[in-house]
Amino acid sequence: MTFISGGVKLKSMEHRDVTIFKDKLYSLQEVAKMLRVSERSIFRYIYSGRLKATKIGYWRIAGKDVGAFINDSEYKKTLVEIKKKKIKK
């Protein structure tokens, strides 16, 4: 399964290889939409240190950092568990 969002191509979340445009900066809102979480959750990830971001007027998150966050095992496990629950229904 392939997800395409905001010029970003993400291969299946269970797959280790994530393809992202590494030179692009994303806004907080774009990343929230990409990951299907609230903007508040993105703030929490940034402040906890799990997601790297830079404040250039507004929060900006590099594509490589989004990829690293997706590859983080804890986040990936959550997505896999959600998918399994949906399949069982």
Phi and psi in radians as a Rosetta constraint file:
Dihedral C 1 N 2 CA 2 C 2 CIRCULARHARMONIC -2.145 0.35
Dihedral N 2 CA 2 C 2 N 3 CIRCULARHARMONIC 2.339 0.35
Dihedral C 2 N 3 CA 3 C 3 CIRCULARHARMONIC -1.876 0.35
Dihedral N 3 CA 3 C 3 N 4 CIRCULARHARMONIC 2.333 0.35
Dihedral C 3 N 4 CA 4 C 4 CIRCULARHARMONIC -2.145 0.35
Dihedral N 4 CA 4 C 4 N 5 CIRCULARHARMONIC 2.159 0.35
Dihedral C 4 N 5 CA 5 C 5 CIRCULARHARMONIC -2.589 0.35
Dihedral N 5 CA 5 C 5 N 6 CIRCULARHARMONIC 2.131 0.35
Dihedral C 5 N 6 CA 6 C 6 CIRCULARHARMONIC 0.978 0.35
Dihedral N 6 CA 6 C 6 N 7 CIRCULARHARMONIC 0.719 0.35
Dihedral C 6 N 7 CA 7 C 7 CIRCULARHARMONIC 1.346 0.35
Dihedral N 7 CA 7 C 7 N 8 CIRCULARHARMONIC 0.191 0.35
Dihedral C 7 N 8 CA 8 C 8 CIRCULARHARMONIC -1.933 0.35
Dihedral N 8 CA 8 C 8 N 9 CIRCULARHARMONIC 2.299 0.35
Dihedral C 8 N 9 CA 9 C 9 CIRCULARHARMONIC -1.906 0.35
Dihedral N 9 CA 9 C 9 N 10 CIRCULARHARMONIC 1.999 0.35
Dihedral C 9 N 10 CA 10 C 10 CIRCULARHARMONIC -1.942 0.35
Dihedral N 10 CA 10 C 10 N 11 CIRCULARHARMONIC 2.175 0.35
Dihedral C 10 N 11 CA 11 C 11 CIRCULARHARMONIC -1.313 0.35
Dihedral N 11 CA 11 C 11 N 12 CIRCULARHARMONIC 3.028 0.35
Dihedral C 11 N 12 CA 12 C 12 CIRCULARHARMONIC -0.766 0.35
Dihedral N 12 CA 12 C 12 N 13 CIRCULARHARMONIC 2.380 0.35
Dihedral C 12 N 13 CA 13 C 13 CIRCULARHARMONIC -1.085 0.35
Dihedral N 13 CA 13 C 13 N 14 CIRCULARHARMONIC -0.400 0.35
Dihedral C 13 N 14 CA 14 C 14 CIRCULARHARMONIC -1.388 0.35
Dihedral N 14 CA 14 C 14 N 15 CIRCULARHARMONIC -0.310 0.35
Dihedral C 14 N 15 CA 15 C 15 CIRCULARHARMONIC -1.422 0.35
Dihedral N 15 CA 15 C 15 N 16 CIRCULARHARMONIC 2.459 0.35
Dihedral C 15 N 16 CA 16 C 16 CIRCULARHARMONIC -1.252 0.35
Dihedral N 16 CA 16 C 16 N 17 CIRCULARHARMONIC -0.498 0.35
Dihedral C 16 N 17 CA 17 C 17 CIRCULARHARMONIC -1.520 0.35
Dihedral N 17 CA 17 C 17 N 18 CIRCULARHARMONIC 2.080 0.35
Dihedral C 17 N 18 CA 18 C 18 CIRCULARHARMONIC -2.071 0.35
Dihedral N 18 CA 18 C 18 N 19 CIRCULARHARMONIC 2.171 0.35
Dihedral C 18 N 19 CA 19 C 19 CIRCULARHARMONIC -1.742 0.35
Dihedral N 19 CA 19 C 19 N 20 CIRCULARHARMONIC 2.132 0.35
Dihedral C 19 N 20 CA 20 C 20 CIRCULARHARMONIC -2.464 0.35
Dihedral N 20 CA 20 C 20 N 21 CIRCULARHARMONIC 2.568 0.35
Dihedral C 20 N 21 CA 21 C 21 CIRCULARHARMONIC -1.232 0.35
Dihedral N 21 CA 21 C 21 N 22 CIRCULARHARMONIC 1.891 0.35
Dihedral C 21 N 22 CA 22 C 22 CIRCULARHARMONIC -1.306 0.35
Dihedral N 22 CA 22 C 22 N 23 CIRCULARHARMONIC -0.361 0.35
Dihedral C 22 N 23 CA 23 C 23 CIRCULARHARMONIC -1.630 0.35
Dihedral N 23 CA 23 C 23 N 24 CIRCULARHARMONIC 0.027 0.35
Dihedral C 23 N 24 CA 24 C 24 CIRCULARHARMONIC -1.621 0.35
Dihedral N 24 CA 24 C 24 N 25 CIRCULARHARMONIC 2.476 0.35
Dihedral C 24 N 25 CA 25 C 25 CIRCULARHARMONIC -1.815 0.35
Dihedral N 25 CA 25 C 25 N 26 CIRCULARHARMONIC 2.353 0.35
Dihedral C 25 N 26 CA 26 C 26 CIRCULARHARMONIC -1.934 0.35
Dihedral N 26 CA 26 C 26 N 27 CIRCULARHARMONIC 2.584 0.35
Dihedral C 26 N 27 CA 27 C 27 CIRCULARHARMONIC -1.377 0.35
Dihedral N 27 CA 27 C 27 N 28 CIRCULARHARMONIC 2.882 0.35
Dihedral C 27 N 28 CA 28 C 28 CIRCULARHARMONIC -1.020 0.35
Dihedral N 28 CA 28 C 28 N 29 CIRCULARHARMONIC -0.723 0.35
Dihedral C 28 N 29 CA 29 C 29 CIRCULARHARMONIC -1.133 0.35
Dihedral N 29 CA 29 C 29 N 30 CIRCULARHARMONIC -0.701 0.35
Dihedral C 29 N 30 CA 30 C 30 CIRCULARHARMONIC -1.115 0.35
Dihedral N 30 CA 30 C 30 N 31 CIRCULARHARMONIC -0.763 0.35
Dihedral C 30 N 31 CA 31 C 31 CIRCULARHARMONIC -1.158 0.35
Dihedral N 31 CA 31 C 31 N 32 CIRCULARHARMONIC -0.710 0.35
Dihedral C 31 N 32 CA 32 C 32 CIRCULARHARMONIC -1.049 0.35
Dihedral N 32 CA 32 C 32 N 33 CIRCULARHARMONIC -0.749 0.35
Dihedral C 32 N 33 CA 33 C 33 CIRCULARHARMONIC -1.168 0.35
Dihedral N 33 CA 33 C 33 N 34 CIRCULARHARMONIC -0.719 0.35
Dihedral C 33 N 34 CA 34 C 34 CIRCULARHARMONIC -1.051 0.35
Dihedral N 34 CA 34 C 34 N 35 CIRCULARHARMONIC -0.768 0.35
Dihedral C 34 N 35 CA 35 C 35 CIRCULARHARMONIC -1.568 0.35
Dihedral N 35 CA 35 C 35 N 36 CIRCULARHARMONIC -0.063 0.35
Dihedral C 35 N 36 CA 36 C 36 CIRCULARHARMONIC 1.017 0.35
Dihedral N 36 CA 36 C 36 N 37 CIRCULARHARMONIC 0.803 0.35
Dihedral C 36 N 37 CA 37 C 37 CIRCULARHARMONIC -2.292 0.35
Dihedral N 37 CA 37 C 37 N 38 CIRCULARHARMONIC 2.979 0.35
Dihedral C 37 N 38 CA 38 C 38 CIRCULARHARMONIC -1.339 0.35
Dihedral N 38 CA 38 C 38 N 39 CIRCULARHARMONIC 2.813 0.35
Dihedral C 38 N 39 CA 39 C 39 CIRCULARHARMONIC -1.100 0.35
Dihedral N 39 CA 39 C 39 N 40 CIRCULARHARMONIC -0.604 0.35
Dihedral C 39 N 40 CA 40 C 40 CIRCULARHARMONIC -1.054 0.35
Dihedral N 40 CA 40 C 40 N 41 CIRCULARHARMONIC -0.683 0.35
Dihedral C 40 N 41 CA 41 C 41 CIRCULARHARMONIC -1.114 0.35
Dihedral N 41 CA 41 C 41 N 42 CIRCULARHARMONIC -0.695 0.35
Dihedral C 41 N 42 CA 42 C 42 CIRCULARHARMONIC -1.094 0.35
Dihedral N 42 CA 42 C 42 N 43 CIRCULARHARMONIC -0.753 0.35
Dihedral C 42 N 43 CA 43 C 43 CIRCULARHARMONIC -0.987 0.35
Dihedral N 43 CA 43 C 43 N 44 CIRCULARHARMONIC -0.780 0.35
Dihedral C 43 N 44 CA 44 C 44 CIRCULARHARMONIC -1.071 0.35
Dihedral N 44 CA 44 C 44 N 45 CIRCULARHARMONIC -0.747 0.35
Dihedral C 44 N 45 CA 45 C 45 CIRCULARHARMONIC -1.094 0.35
Dihedral N 45 CA 45 C 45 N 46 CIRCULARHARMONIC -0.679 0.35
Dihedral C 45 N 46 CA 46 C 46 CIRCULARHARMONIC -1.176 0.35
Dihedral N 46 CA 46 C 46 N 47 CIRCULARHARMONIC -0.881 0.35
Dihedral C 46 N 47 CA 47 C 47 CIRCULARHARMONIC -1.179 0.35
Dihedral N 47 CA 47 C 47 N 48 CIRCULARHARMONIC -0.474 0.35
Dihedral C 47 N 48 CA 48 C 48 CIRCULARHARMONIC -1.418 0.35
Dihedral N 48 CA 48 C 48 N 49 CIRCULARHARMONIC -0.193 0.35
Dihedral C 48 N 49 CA 49 C 49 CIRCULARHARMONIC 1.585 0.35
Dihedral N 49 CA 49 C 49 N 50 CIRCULARHARMONIC 0.013 0.35
Dihedral C 49 N 50 CA 50 C 50 CIRCULARHARMONIC -1.314 0.35
Dihedral N 50 CA 50 C 50 N 51 CIRCULARHARMONIC -0.455 0.35
Dihedral C 50 N 51 CA 51 C 51 CIRCULARHARMONIC -2.213 0.35
Dihedral N 51 CA 51 C 51 N 52 CIRCULARHARMONIC 2.143 0.35
Dihedral C 51 N 52 CA 52 C 52 CIRCULARHARMONIC -1.394 0.35
Dihedral N 52 CA 52 C 52 N 53 CIRCULARHARMONIC 2.420 0.35
Dihedral C 52 N 53 CA 53 C 53 CIRCULARHARMONIC -2.659 0.35
Dihedral N 53 CA 53 C 53 N 54 CIRCULARHARMONIC 2.787 0.35
Dihedral C 53 N 54 CA 54 C 54 CIRCULARHARMONIC -2.219 0.35
Dihedral N 54 CA 54 C 54 N 55 CIRCULARHARMONIC 2.439 0.35
Dihedral C 54 N 55 CA 55 C 55 CIRCULARHARMONIC -1.710 0.35
Dihedral N 55 CA 55 C 55 N 56 CIRCULARHARMONIC 1.844 0.35
Dihedral C 55 N 56 CA 56 C 56 CIRCULARHARMONIC -2.048 0.35
Dihedral N 56 CA 56 C 56 N 57 CIRCULARHARMONIC 1.397 0.35
Dihedral C 56 N 57 CA 57 C 57 CIRCULARHARMONIC 1.349 0.35
Dihedral N 57 CA 57 C 57 N 58 CIRCULARHARMONIC -1.079 0.35
Dihedral C 57 N 58 CA 58 C 58 CIRCULARHARMONIC -2.089 0.35
Dihedral N 58 CA 58 C 58 N 59 CIRCULARHARMONIC 2.880 0.35
Dihedral C 58 N 59 CA 59 C 59 CIRCULARHARMONIC -1.172 0.35
Dihedral N 59 CA 59 C 59 N 60 CIRCULARHARMONIC 2.328 0.35
Dihedral C 59 N 60 CA 60 C 60 CIRCULARHARMONIC -2.223 0.35
Dihedral N 60 CA 60 C 60 N 61 CIRCULARHARMONIC 2.428 0.35
Dihedral C 60 N 61 CA 61 C 61 CIRCULARHARMONIC -2.222 0.35
Dihedral N 61 CA 61 C 61 N 62 CIRCULARHARMONIC 2.186 0.35
Dihedral C 61 N 62 CA 62 C 62 CIRCULARHARMONIC -1.236 0.35
Dihedral N 62 CA 62 C 62 N 63 CIRCULARHARMONIC 2.537 0.35
Dihedral C 62 N 63 CA 63 C 63 CIRCULARHARMONIC -0.986 0.35
Dihedral N 63 CA 63 C 63 N 64 CIRCULARHARMONIC -0.667 0.35
Dihedral C 63 N 64 CA 64 C 64 CIRCULARHARMONIC -1.136 0.35
Dihedral N 64 CA 64 C 64 N 65 CIRCULARHARMONIC -0.555 0.35
Dihedral C 64 N 65 CA 65 C 65 CIRCULARHARMONIC -1.299 0.35
Dihedral N 65 CA 65 C 65 N 66 CIRCULARHARMONIC -0.579 0.35
Dihedral C 65 N 66 CA 66 C 66 CIRCULARHARMONIC -1.130 0.35
Dihedral N 66 CA 66 C 66 N 67 CIRCULARHARMONIC -0.758 0.35
Dihedral C 66 N 67 CA 67 C 67 CIRCULARHARMONIC -1.064 0.35
Dihedral N 67 CA 67 C 67 N 68 CIRCULARHARMONIC -0.741 0.35
Dihedral C 67 N 68 CA 68 C 68 CIRCULARHARMONIC -1.124 0.35
Dihedral N 68 CA 68 C 68 N 69 CIRCULARHARMONIC -0.675 0.35
Dihedral C 68 N 69 CA 69 C 69 CIRCULARHARMONIC -1.143 0.35
Dihedral N 69 CA 69 C 69 N 70 CIRCULARHARMONIC -0.731 0.35
Dihedral C 69 N 70 CA 70 C 70 CIRCULARHARMONIC -1.120 0.35
Dihedral N 70 CA 70 C 70 N 71 CIRCULARHARMONIC -0.658 0.35
Dihedral C 70 N 71 CA 71 C 71 CIRCULARHARMONIC -1.299 0.35
Dihedral N 71 CA 71 C 71 N 72 CIRCULARHARMONIC -0.190 0.35
Dihedral C 71 N 72 CA 72 C 72 CIRCULARHARMONIC -1.049 0.35
Dihedral N 72 CA 72 C 72 N 73 CIRCULARHARMONIC 2.208 0.35
Dihedral C 72 N 73 CA 73 C 73 CIRCULARHARMONIC -1.066 0.35
Dihedral N 73 CA 73 C 73 N 74 CIRCULARHARMONIC -0.638 0.35
Dihedral C 73 N 74 CA 74 C 74 CIRCULARHARMONIC -1.132 0.35
Dihedral N 74 CA 74 C 74 N 75 CIRCULARHARMONIC -0.766 0.35
Dihedral C 74 N 75 CA 75 C 75 CIRCULARHARMONIC -1.160 0.35
Dihedral N 75 CA 75 C 75 N 76 CIRCULARHARMONIC -0.739 0.35
Dihedral C 75 N 76 CA 76 C 76 CIRCULARHARMONIC -1.131 0.35
Dihedral N 76 CA 76 C 76 N 77 CIRCULARHARMONIC -0.709 0.35
Dihedral C 76 N 77 CA 77 C 77 CIRCULARHARMONIC -1.043 0.35
Dihedral N 77 CA 77 C 77 N 78 CIRCULARHARMONIC -0.716 0.35
Dihedral C 77 N 78 CA 78 C 78 CIRCULARHARMONIC -1.057 0.35
Dihedral N 78 CA 78 C 78 N 79 CIRCULARHARMONIC -0.779 0.35
Dihedral C 78 N 79 CA 79 C 79 CIRCULARHARMONIC -1.119 0.35
Dihedral N 79 CA 79 C 79 N 80 CIRCULARHARMONIC -0.703 0.35
Dihedral C 79 N 80 CA 80 C 80 CIRCULARHARMONIC -1.120 0.35
Dihedral N 80 CA 80 C 80 N 81 CIRCULARHARMONIC -0.743 0.35
Dihedral C 80 N 81 CA 81 C 81 CIRCULARHARMONIC -1.088 0.35
Dihedral N 81 CA 81 C 81 N 82 CIRCULARHARMONIC -0.718 0.35
Dihedral C 81 N 82 CA 82 C 82 CIRCULARHARMONIC -1.096 0.35
Dihedral N 82 CA 82 C 82 N 83 CIRCULARHARMONIC -0.768 0.35
Dihedral C 82 N 83 CA 83 C 83 CIRCULARHARMONIC -1.086 0.35
Dihedral N 83 CA 83 C 83 N 84 CIRCULARHARMONIC -0.743 0.35
Dihedral C 83 N 84 CA 84 C 84 CIRCULARHARMONIC -1.111 0.35
Dihedral N 84 CA 84 C 84 N 85 CIRCULARHARMONIC -0.685 0.35
Dihedral C 84 N 85 CA 85 C 85 CIRCULARHARMONIC -1.129 0.35
Dihedral N 85 CA 85 C 85 N 86 CIRCULARHARMONIC -0.686 0.35
Dihedral C 85 N 86 CA 86 C 86 CIRCULARHARMONIC -1.171 0.35
Dihedral N 86 CA 86 C 86 N 87 CIRCULARHARMONIC -0.651 0.35
Dihedral C 86 N 87 CA 87 C 87 CIRCULARHARMONIC -1.188 0.35
Dihedral N 87 CA 87 C 87 N 88 CIRCULARHARMONIC -0.681 0.35
Dihedral C 87 N 88 CA 88 C 88 CIRCULARHARMONIC -1.153 0.35
Dihedral N 88 CA 88 C 88 N 89 CIRCULARHARMONIC -0.487 0.35
